[in-house]
Amino acid sequence: MDCVQRGISSTLATGRRSTSPRFSPTPPAALWLLPDPSPAPQLGKNPFYGALKRQCENLDIPILTGSAADFEVALAKSDIVMDALFGFSFKPPVRAPFDDVLALLAKTEVPILSVDIPSGWDVEDGPLADAPTFQPQALISLTSPKRGVRFFAGKQHWLGGRFVPP
């Protein structure tokens, strides 16, 4: 089903390494678009979503939609997961279908790179006690590390963003 019909609420990129002769970085093999759990999800009025969809199509990045079971199949074929399921404004509790996706991430052996804060973690307090959580192998903090990342125990933590000199 087209992602416009299913809606876009969150993304996870899963990808395979490529040896294709490209001059630009190889895009992920798939951009995972989870359906919005509302009864009649829409793409949204923000032009960002339409631009993201066009960019994926222009780069020949398949757009997958569906259930956590579909995500599990894509995860098994992946070498890495870029975790950007929730933004740093996430507030618990974790609701369906995201709880199932987080449970799959918690048990996967595929390396995970999280953006800002691992999905399902509270931005201030870190991992939630009543939800599936995982430790990513790497974390990239945008602008500045969030308080919750003090619980991060992965191998690498990068800081990225635009900075204004003092």
Buried (B, 14 or more C-beta within 10 A) or exposed (E): EEBBEBBBBBBBBBBEEEEEEEEEEEBBBBBBBBBBEEEEBEBBEEEEBBEBBEEBEEEEBEBBBBEBEEBBEBBEEBEBBBBBBBEBEBEEEBEEBBBBBBBBBBEBEBBBBBBBBBBBBBBEEBBBEEBBBBBBBBBBBBEEBBEBBEBBEBEEBEEEEEEEEE
